[in-house]
Amino acid sequence: MLNVLQSFPEGARAIEVADRLGMHVNTARGHLDELVSKDAVRVVTAPASGRGRPSLIFRVRIPDNREVANEYVTLIELLISILSDQETMSPEDTDKARQIGRYWARQMKLDGRAFDSTDDTVDMLYQKLREMGFDPNIRSDDDSAGEDSDGSTVLALNACPFVTEKGKRPSPFICAIHEGFMREALGDLPEQPGKVVISLRPFDAPGQCGITFGNQASDSDLPEALPEATGS
């Protein structure tokens, strides 16, 4: 109901929504009244035209999050184009992107807990990536059943907020930022060797990116002195 009403930028009468959904107008009005009670929809009175009771116009109060996201993705991609080449990534660009990701995680006040087991790491990362819109799952197919060719676990990302509706892939800089974010969130620190660390492999399978897990920390991309987070 909310999705259909969203398609009417100026709002719609109950009869119009009912016609679109192929239901009785009273049924549609009941659903609309429930959405009004949840503050997702507001009601205004249409200008009077002739005799009879004026019509009620229902309008969505919550904006279309996809449109909002697209606006911000466009802005972020523009900023990234200023910071780095959109096609090729130098080691310096990769380091810069990962540092941004790490600082982002600190701004979000993630505790950066390091895990000793892959299972615990996967559980924590799975939940966070769901919240961020990446639609994760343990990769499973006839050959690997959720494992890489060397037997290691692979967490597959089936969606990305930065992949456009036309399928255009994001800049590698964006992917490196996400990798830095996840590493910081998982406590990938040089003073904690042996803890589980992750690597992001963009588009390593059709329609997916893969996250692999290992036990040897790499200090090549660790920033020495990022500013302390002051708030999200």
N, C-alpha and C positions, 0 to 999 in steps of 0.2 A: 504493500500500500504506500509506504513512504517513498519507495523508488519510483512508483508511477507518479505520485504527486510531485516529485522532484522534476519530472519532465515538463511540468507546467510552470514556467518561470514567473508568470503573473498570478499563479494560484488557479484553483479550479473548484467548480461546484461539485457536490457529492454525486450528482447524476453523470457528470463528465468522467469522474473517476470510475464510477460503476460501469459505464459503457466500455471504458478502456479494459477493464478487468473481466467483463462479461458476468457481472453479478447484479443482484437486486440492489436498488438504491438504498434501501433501509439497511442492508448488510454493510454496504460501503460506508454509510453514515455512522454506523456503530463502530467500525474500525477507526474512522477518522476522529470520532469523539474520544476514543481511547488514546489516540496519539496526541490529541489536544490536552488530555489530562496528564500526559507525561511531558508536556512542554516541548514536544517535538514539532508540533504544528500549531499555528495560530489561526484564528477566525476573524474575518472582517466582513462587514456588510457591504454588499454591492450597491452602487448608486441606484436609487429607485427609478424604475421605468414603467410607468403605467400603474394599474391597480394591482392589488395582491401584496402578499408579504414579500419583502425584499429577499433576494438570494443571499446565502452565506458563501463566502469564498474562503477556501482552506489553502493556506500557504505553509510551506516547509520553513521551519525556523533554523534547522541545522543545515549548514552549507554542505554542498557536495564535496566530501573530503578528497575525492579524486582530482577535482578541479583545483582545490587548494594545494594539494601535493604537487600537481603539475607546475603550478606557478613557482613554487619554491625550488623544484628540481631544475627548472630553467635558469633561475637565478644562480643556483649553486654551480651548474655547469658553466655558466658565464664566468664566475669567479675562478673556477678551476682552469679555464682556458687562459686566464691571465697569469696564473701561477706556473703552468707547465704546458708542454706540448701535448696535444690531445691524442696523438697516435703513438709516439715513442716515449719511453720513460727512461731517463738516465738514472744511475744509482742515487744521485743526489736528489732527484725528484721523488724516488721511492722512499728514501729516508725522510724527506720533508713530509710526504703524505702520511707515513706511518706515525710520525711525531704528532701531526695534527689529530690523527685518530686516537692516540694515547691521551692527548690533552682533552679531547672531547669526552672520553670515558671518565677522566678525572672531574670534569665539569658536571657530569651526570652523577657524581658521587658514588660510583661503583667501588666496592671495597677491594677489588683486585686480589681476591683470594686465589692462591695457587693450589691446585689439586694434585694428589699423588696418583690417582687412578684415572684411566681414560673414561670409564663409565660415569664417574662423578663429573668430569669435565663436560662430557656430552650432555648430561642432564641439565647442567646449569646453562650451557650455551644454547641448547635447544629452546628453553623457555624464553631466553632473552631475544633470540632471533625470531621467534613467533611474534613477540611484542613489537618488533621492528619491521614486520611485514615481509619476512623472507621465506615463509612457508617451508620450514626445514623438515627433513626426515632422514633416517638412516638409509643410505643408498642400498637398494636391494634389487638384484637382478639374478638371472639364472646362473651367471658365472661367479659373482662375488658375494651375493647375499649380504650386502652392506659392507663389504671389505674391499680394499684396494688390492692390486695384483700381488702385493707383498704381504697380504693378510691383515693390514691395518684398517681400522674403522674409518669410514668416510661419511661425513654429515653433508647431505645434499641440500642445496638451496634452490627451491623451485620457483621463486619469485624474487624480484628486486624492485624497490621503489624507483630506481633510476633507469630501468628499461622502459622506453617509451611505448605507447600503444602501437606504434608501427614497428616495434621490435629493435629499435636502435639501441646498441649497447652503450653503457656509460664509459667515461674515460677511465683508463687504467689507474689514474690518480685517485678516483673515487674508490676503486677496489682496494687500493693500498691503504686508504683512510680506514675503511672498514676492517681490514686486517689489523691495523694498529689498534683500533678500538677494541677488538676482541682480545688481542694479546694483553692489553692493559687490564681489561676486565678480568682476565684469568690469571693475573699476577705473574706474567712472564718477566721475571726479574733476574739479573745476572747473579745475585747472591743466593739464588735458589736453584742451583743446578739439579737436574734429575726430575723436576716437576714436569707435568704434562704441558706442552706448548702446541700451538696450532699454526697451520699454514693455509692460506686461502689460495685456491687454484681457480681463477675465473674461467668459466665456460669450458670446463674439462669434460663435459658430457652434454648431449643435446638438451637445450633448455634448462641447464643446471650449472651451478658453480659447486665446487667441492671443497670441504674443509677436512684436512688430514690432521692427525694427532701424533705427536712424537714426544720423546723424553729428553731431548738435548736442546737446551736453551741456546739461542743465538744472540750475541750482544752487538752484532753489526748495525742494528737499527735502533738501539736504545738511546733515547735522548738523555744527556747528562743533567740538564737543569731546565725542565719545563716549569713555567710559573704555577704556583699552587692554585687550585680551583677556588673560585669565590662564590660559586652558585651556578645552578643550571638555568 
